[in-house]
């Protein structure tokens, strides 16, 4: 593991003018590293309400062609922002904080993972919306970024839901390594941030279909942070999302899904480019 850069104190003080930490970094580090079922940290009111409030009309104003409607073999049904170019001014201001060098230093201080890189392309990240009936079964995140091949190390989810009732469901669940039980349930409340390690078998998901009113939706901003490989692990095995054995719903695996699971990302990218050019 690489050591902390010597110049970390100045960028950290600059960052603390933009966010609000609930305690000492040492305490946050201990909470993250000892959390069960895998390293994670839950922080309330990390960002200013004003900054997050500005994201809401931007989400509401997005058109249908700016979203990917994901329906994956009965295992996932969500809306994800199509690409980083859909981000507006409010999103850009938010990204200027969470993609900044001071914020990367903070994440490294908490998690012990250094030389973190943001994802300016927001591959799999950005605005995410779940509607009534949507879900995302228990899974472990993909190990590499879609196009760059960088190794995913951290995920951060910032929830954007005001007056969210528990019986709407939509809670993020963290599951045990054997995927037999849910150990942590996190309500998707406004200005609640969850940071967790991306690794196998760090199972998590939103497996219970949402029961919110049809005029409500579960909104969040998702970010991933990467490194160039992992110290001490020269060969990171690329894989897409690995779904846990069935816990909720059917969770069936079709031939197409199986093919997607076993196809190396480099071949998937090549096939996608070939298809677009013909």
N, C-alpha and C positions, 0 to 999 in steps of 0.2 A: 504494500500500500504506500502510495506516495505521501510525502509529508506536506503540511500546509505551507503555501507561499509566505515569505516573510513580510510582504507588503499588504497583508490581508486587513489590517486594522483600519486603514483609511477608507477603502471601499465599503467596509462594514458600517462605519459611522455615517457615510453618505446614504446608505440604504435605509438606515433606521429613521431617516427623515421622511421616508415614504411608506413604511410599514410599521406595524405595532406588534412586537413580540410579547407573548404572555409571561415571559420569564427569562432567566439567564440562558445563554446558548448552551452552557454546560448541562443544565437541567433538561433542555430540549434534546440534546444529544443522548443523554442517558435514557430518556423516555423512548426515543426512537429505537435505540439499539437493544433495549430489553423488552420491547413490545411483543406481544403474542397475538396471532400465530406466526407472524413474520414482522420484520422491522417496518414500523409505520409511525406516523405522528399526525394527530388531529389538532388543528389550531383554529380557534374562533376569532373572528375579527382581525385577521392578519392584514387585510387591506382596508382602505377607507371605504365606507359605505358609498360615498359620492362616486368613487372610481367605478365600483361595481354597478351602481345604479345606472351609470351611463351605458353599460353594456346591454341592458334590457331592451331599450327601444331599437338598438341595432339588431338584436336577434329577431324581434317581432317584425322588423322591416325587411327581412331577407325574403327573397322570392323562392318559389318552388324549385327553380332550376339551380339554386345555390346550395341545395341540400342533396346528400346521398341518402336514399331510403334503403336501409340495410335490412334485409330479411334473409338470414342465413340458416337454412335447413331446420327451422323450428328452434334454433339455439340462440338467435339474436334477432331482435326487432327494434331498431332505433333509427333516429335521424342524426347524421353527422354532416358537418360543414364540408362542402365539396373540395375546397382547396383554400390555401392561405390568402389568395387574392380576393376572397369574399369578405375579408376583415375590413371594417370601416375605421374611422378616426378613433372612436372610443376603444376598439380592440387594439389598435396600434399603440395607443397610450398605455394600455395595460401591458402589452407585450414589451414595451420599452423598459418596464420594471422587471418582469419575470424572466426576460431574456438577457438582462444586463449582467455585466461582470460582478457587481456587488451581490446580486441575488444568487449567482452561481457560487460565489464564495460562501454565502450563508448556507446554501444547501450542502456544500462540501463540509462545512463546520459541523452541521447536524448529523450527516450520514456517514462521514469518513470517506466518501468517494470523491477523489480529486480529479482535476482536469475535465470537469463536466462540460459538455457542449449542449447548447440549446438546439431546437429544431425550427429554423425559420420557415420551413415549408409546412409545418404543422401536419405532418403525415400521421393520420389517425387522431390528431388533436384538434384544438380549436373549439368552437361552439358545438355542443351536443344537446339534443332534445329527445325526450322520451314522452310519448303521448299515452293516453288511456289504453291499456292492454299491452303496452310495450314491455320488454324485458331483455336481460342479457345474462344468460346462464353462467354458472360458476366456471371460471376459466383461469388459466395462467397466461399472461400477456406474451405476445410475440417477442422474440429475443433480439431482433435486429430491425433497424428502420427500413421502411419500404424501399426506398431508392438509394440512399447513401451507403447502406451496409454498416453503419455505425451500430454499436452495441447499446441497446436500451438498458438503462440502469435504474432510473427513477421515473415514477409517474406522479403527477400532481393534479388533483381535481379540485376546482373551486366551485362550490355550489352557489346557485343564484335564485333560490326559491323562497319567497316571502310567504308567511302565513300557510306553511305547508303542514297539513295534518298527517299524523302517523297512519291513519287508515287510508290515506292515498297510496301507501306503499312507496316504492322507489328508494328504499334504504339500500346503501352500499353494504354488502356483507363480506367479511373476511373469514375464510374457511381454513380448517386445519389442514396440515400437509397431506393427510390421507383422504381429504375431501369427504369425511364422514360427518362432520358437524360444523356449524357456524359458530365462531368464537367471538366475533365483534360485529355489532350492527351500528351503522352510522346514518343518522337522519340527514337528508340532503338540504339542510337549512341554509338560508342566505348568509354569505360570508363565512362559511365553514370550509376550511381547506384541509385536504387529506394528502399527505405525502407518503408514498410507500415504495419499497424496493421491488424492482422488476426482476424476477428470477423464478425458476421452476423449483418447487411447486407452490408458489405463492398464489393460492387460489382465492379469487374474489369474484363478485358479480352483483347483479341486480336481478335475482332469479324469480322474484314474485311479480307477476304482471301488475302494472300500475292500475289503480282503481280511482284515480283522480277524476274530477268532472271533465267533460269533454272540452270545456273551454279553458282548462288548465293544462300545463305541461311541466315536466321536470327539466330544468335547464342547468347546464354546467359549462365550465371552460376546462378543457383537458390539455395538459402539457406533458411532454416526455423529454427526458434529459439523457444524454448519451456519453459514452467514452469511446476511444479508439481501442477496442478490445478490453480485456480485463487482466489486470496484473496477476501473473501466476497461472493464467489460463489461456495459453496461446491459441487454442482452437475452440472458439465459441460456436456451438452447434446451432445453426439457424433453424428456427421453426416459427410457424404462425401461432395464433392463439390455440392453446391446448385446453380443451374442455374436460372438466371433471366427469367421472361417471355420473349417470343420471341421478339428480337430486330433486329436480322440479321439472315438470313438463315431460316431453317425449325425449328430447336430446338425442334424436336419432342421427346417424352418420350416413349420408348418402355417398354414392360412388364419386360424385363430383367433389364433395367435401373431402373425402379421403384423398383424392388426387391432389387437391389443393394443399393438404397437410404434408404430403410427402415430396412435393415438387420443390427443389431448391429455389430460394428467392431469385438468384441470378438468372435461372432459366425462366421463371415466371415473368421477370422484367423483360427478357428478350422476346418472349412470346407476345407480351402485351404490346411492345413496340412494333413487332412484325404485323400484328393484327391491325394496328392503327394505320400502318403504311400501305395496307392492301384493301 
